[in-house]
Amino acid sequence: MFRRFQRIYLRRKLGEPIIVVSGLPRSGTSVMMSMLAAGGVALLEDRVREPDVDNPEGYHEFEPTKQLLERPDKSWLASAQGKAVKVISELLKELPDSYYYKIIFMDRDLREVVASQNKMLRRREPDPVISPDDQIVGAFERHLRLTHRWLQVRPNFEVLEVAYGSVISDAAGAAARVNAFLGGGLRVDGMSDVVDPGLYRNRVRRNR
């Protein structure tokens, strides 16, 4: 109950929330950004990184987010209030407490994340250095565990976890959850329409 009132107070004090789509790279963040745009949410993006074979629908990135750690000037965040911006999970801790955030955190099977990242590396580099899958998965598990633990104690961060697999298998349901999390009013039908199951590549096959 205390946390609820604390968040109500902070929302009134800090102003309109910044919608942050986060997660590991290749976890479905670009798909969620596309869904939000289709639902009527303005995106903070610059399209410096153009669509390619890995993300044919676009990356929806904003270059200053990649410099959250290096650059102390984060005044650009004021222009993100009421909009959605993509920030990888590793950089969430660099977001200042002077804003209120609604985090849509994308979860994906870590073996699929690793497979997708490795495929991208091999496509872009002639002879990439790739660590063993188990080693990378272990590092990701530790990172996610610490990140979620940190988010749980931040009163100005509200978090909705969305599984990438559920977006593909039940886009309408995922869109409804996101709509409710953001307070309603989004075009839910449009959000689900932009999800292309054909782009669900690197799916991990499980033994029955």
N, C-alpha and C positions, 0 to 999 in steps of 0.2 A: 504493500500500500504506500509506504514511504517513497519507494522508487517511482511509483506512478505519479504522485504529486510533485516529486522532484523534476520529473520529465515535463510535466505540464508547466511548471514554473520556468524551466530552462527554455522551452519552446517560446513562451511569451517574451522572455528576456532576450533570446538570441535571434528571434525572427524566423522567417520562413526557412524550412529545412533544405539542406542540400541532399539530393538523392544521389547516392553513391552506389554504383554497380561494381562489385568487387569479387575477388576470388583469385585462384591461380591462373596464370596464362594458359589458354586453351581449355578453360573450364566452362565456356558458354557465355562469357560476359558480353561478347559482341551480339549474340542472339538476343539477350535480354535488353540491350540498348535498342536494338531494332524493334522489339516488342513495345518498349516504352514510347518510342517515337510514333509508332502506329497507334498507340493509345492516346496520343495527344500531349505527351510530355516533351517539352523543349530539351534538346540535347546541347551540352557544351562540348563541342568538337571542332576540329580545324581541318580534318581530312588531309593532313600532311601525309599520312600513311594511306596509300590508295588500296582499293580492293585488289586481291590477287587470288591465286588458286587455293590458298589456305583459308582465306576468308572472302569468298566471292561477293558477299553482301556488305563488305566494308568492316573496318575495325572500330569506327566511332571513337577514336582516341583524341585527346587534347594534350599537346606536347608538354605544357607546363606541369602536368601531373607527374611526368617522369623525372622532374627536377625538384620534387618536394623535399628530398633529402639534402640536395646540394645548395639550393637557393633559399635564403632566409625570407625573401619577399614572397609572401603568399596572398598578397592583396587581391589577386585575381579571383580568389574564392568568393568574394562578394558578388561577382557576376554569376556565380553558380547557384545562388539561392533560388529555389523554385524550379531548378533544372536538374537534369541527370548528367553525371560525369563518371567516367570509368577510371577507377584507381585500383591497381593490383594490390592484393592482400599485403604484400611486403611493405607497402608504403602507407598503409592506413594509420600507423602510429605517428606519421608526420603531419596528419591533419590537425590544425590548431583547435583548442577548446573554445574558441570564440564563435563557433558556429554549431548549429544543431544538424545532425546527420541522420538520414534514414538509409541504412545499408541493405542492399539486396545482395546477399552473399551466395554466389553460385558454387554448388558442390558437384563434383563429378568423380566417378571412379578413378582413383589415382593411376591405375594402370593405363586407363584410356588417356589421361592427361599426359603421361610420360610417352606413350606411343605417338600421340599427336605432336608433342614437342620434338621428339626424335625425328619424325618424318619431315617436319619443317626444317630442322637443322640440316638434314641430309640433302634437302632440296636447295638450300641456300649456300652450303659450303661443300667444297669438293671432298674434303676429308675431315669431317668434324670430330672433335673429341667428345665422346659420349660415355658417361658413367654407367655402370651396371644398373638395370632397372630397379632391383631391390634396394640399392643404395639410395637412389633418387626418391623412391616411394617412401622410404624411411625418413628422409630429410623433409619431405613434404608433410608427412604425418606430424612430425615434431613442430614444424612451422604452423600448421593449421591448429594444432592443439593450443599452442601458446597464443596465437592470434585470437581465437575464440574466447580463451580465458581472459585476455585483455579487454575484449569488447564487452564482456559481461559486466565489468565493473566501471564502464564509462557511462555516466548518466546522460550524456548528450549524444549517445549513439543508440539508435533503435535498429535491431537486426531482424531481417527475414531471410532464412535459409531456403534456397530453392535448388532442388536437384535437377541437373541438366537432363537426366533421363526422364524425369517427370514432365519437363517442358516438351520433350519429343513425344512421349506417349500420351500425354493429356494436356495439350497446349491450352485448352479452354480452362481447365482447372487451375493450371499455373497462373494464367492471366487473371483469373478471379481472385486468387490469393494475393497477387501483387496489387491489384486494384483495391482490395480491402485494406492492405497494409498502408497504402498511400492515401487513404481517406475516401476512396470512391470517385466516381466521375470520369473514369477513363473509358475509352472505346474498347471494351473487352473483346468484342468480335474481331476488330481489326488487329488486336494484339496476337490473337491465336492464328489469324490468317497468314501472318508473315513467317511462321515457323515451318521450315522445310525439312521434313524427316530425312530427305535424301542427303542432307548435309551432315547427318550423324555418322561420321566416319570414325575409324579406329575403335569400333565397338569391341569390347572384350567378350570373348566367348567363354561361357562358364560350363564346366563339366556337370552333367546331371547325375 
